[in-house]
């Protein structure tokens, strides 16, 4: 179920980086592909802010984490959003992005699926101890282990703002 869902969502993703789709096809033939990672690029209805979590090693990153066995990446993204920010939000139908990167110290590559949600900034934030969530102005340069994500997230949110890339939003 997890692999099938990851394959389907990776094919739908609005943005691909790191030749992720090709990597996933090769990896599925060569070895088990798990774990997967899932995150949510949350913006406000004005499309001016992004919701980030201060990770102790990675800096400011979108809420996300590991997809558990038997869980779909979409379900994992929604779960991680709730765990790390206290927010529940409907994920937009079209995944925002698919990428391959190393999230762990051993450097092994992991397929990551990014989803998007639009949630009002007036909702109270909570989250995991030591990982505070915060709304960040989209034009700010937040510190992150994945600095290339800033431009990807900004571009996706700007597409949402113009009505492109929103799916059924």
C-alpha positions in Angstrom: 0.0 0.0 0.0 2.8 2.5 0.9 4.8 1.9 -2.2 1.8 2.0 -4.5 0.6 5.3 -2.9 4.1 6.7 -3.1 4.4 5.8 -6.8 1.0 7.3 -7.6 1.6 10.5 -5.8 5.1 10.9 -7.2 3.6 10.7 -10.7 1.1 13.4 -9.8 3.5 15.8 -8.1 3.7 19.3 -9.5 7.5 19.5 -9.0 10.1 16.9 -9.3 13.7 17.3 -8.2 16.7 15.0 -8.0 15.3 12.7 -10.7 13.1 11.3 -8.0 10.6 9.5 -10.3 13.4 7.7 -12.1 15.2 7.0 -8.8 12.0 5.4 -7.4 11.5 3.2 -10.4 15.1 2.0 -10.2 15.1 1.6 -6.5 11.9 -0.5 -6.5 13.6 -3.0 -8.9 16.9 -3.1 -7.0 15.9 -3.1 -3.3 13.2 -2.3 -0.8 12.5 1.4 -1.0 11.4 2.3 2.5 11.5 4.4 4.5 9.7 7.2 2.8 9.4 10.8 4.1 6.4 13.1 3.8 6.0 16.7 4.6 3.4 19.5 4.2 4.1 22.9 2.7 1.5 25.0 4.6 0.6 28.5 3.5 -2.0 31.0 4.7 -5.0 32.1 2.6 -3.1 35.3 1.7 -0.2 33.2 0.3 2.2 35.4 2.2 3.5 33.0 4.9 4.8 29.4 5.2 4.5 27.3 8.4 7.8 25.9 9.5 9.1 23.8 12.4 12.5 24.4 14.1 14.2 21.0 13.9 17.1 20.6 16.2 19.5 19.4 13.4 17.9 20.6 10.1 16.9 24.1 11.1 13.6 25.5 9.8 11.8 22.9 7.8 8.2 22.1 6.8 6.3 19.8 9.2 7.0 16.2 8.2 8.7 12.9 9.0 8.9 9.2 8.3 6.0 7.3 6.7 5.2 4.4 9.0 4.8 0.9 7.6 1.3 0.4 6.1 0.7 4.2 6.1 0.3 6.2 2.8 2.6 9.2 2.4 -0.5 11.5 2.3 -1.7 10.1 5.6 1.8 10.4 7.1 2.0 14.1 6.0 -1.4 14.9 7.7 -0.3 13.0 10.8 3.0 14.8 11.0 1.3 18.2 10.5 -0.9 17.5 13.5 1.9 16.1 15.7 4.4 19.0 14.9 2.0 22.0 14.7 -1.2 20.9 16.4 -3.1 21.8 13.1 -5.4 19.7 11.1 -5.8 20.7 7.5 -7.0 19.3 4.3 -4.1 18.5 2.0 -4.6 19.8 -1.6 -5.3 17.0 -4.1 -2.1 17.4 -6.2 1.2 16.7 -4.3 3.5 19.7 -4.3 6.8 17.9 -5.0 8.8 14.7 -5.0 12.5 14.5 -4.2 15.3 12.2 -3.1 17.6 13.3 -0.3 19.3 12.1 2.8 17.5 12.8 6.0 19.7 10.6 8.2 23.4 10.7 9.3 24.1 7.5 7.4 23.5 9.4 4.1 21.2 6.8 2.6 18.7 8.3 0.1 15.0 8.6 0.9 12.1 9.4 -1.3 10.3 12.4 0.0 6.8 13.5 -1.0 5.7 17.1 -0.2 2.0 18.0 0.0 0.4 21.4 0.3 -2.3 22.9 2.6 -3.8 26.3 3.1 -4.6 27.0 6.7 -5.4 30.3 8.4 -2.7 31.8 10.6 -5.2 32.5 13.4 -5.3 28.8 14.4 -3.3 28.2 17.6 0.0 26.4 17.1 1.3 23.6 19.4 3.7 20.8 18.7 6.4 18.6 19.9 8.8 19.6 22.7 11.9 21.4 21.4 10.6 21.8 17.9 8.5 25.0 17.8 6.3 25.7 14.8 6.1 29.3 13.5 4.7 31.2 10.6 7.4 32.7 8.5 7.1 35.5 5.9 7.5 33.8 2.5 10.2 36.3 1.5 12.4 35.7 4.6 15.5 33.5 4.2 15.0 30.9 6.9 18.0 28.8 8.0 17.6 25.2 6.8 19.7 22.1 6.0 17.8 22.2 2.7 18.2 25.8 1.5 17.0 24.8 -2.0 13.6 24.1 -0.6 13.0 27.9 0.0 12.7 28.6 -3.7 10.7 25.4 -4.4 8.2 26.3 -1.6 8.0 29.9 -2.7 7.4 29.0 -6.3 4.7 26.5 -5.4 2.9 28.9 -3.1 3.0 31.6 -5.8 1.5 29.1 -8.2 -1.3 28.4 -5.7 -1.8 32.2 -5.3 -2.4 32.5 -9.1 -4.7 29.5 -9.2 -2.2 27.3 -10.9 -1.1 24.1 -9.2 -3.9 24.1 -6.7 -5.8 21.1 -8.0 -9.2 21.5 -6.5 -8.3 24.4 -4.2 
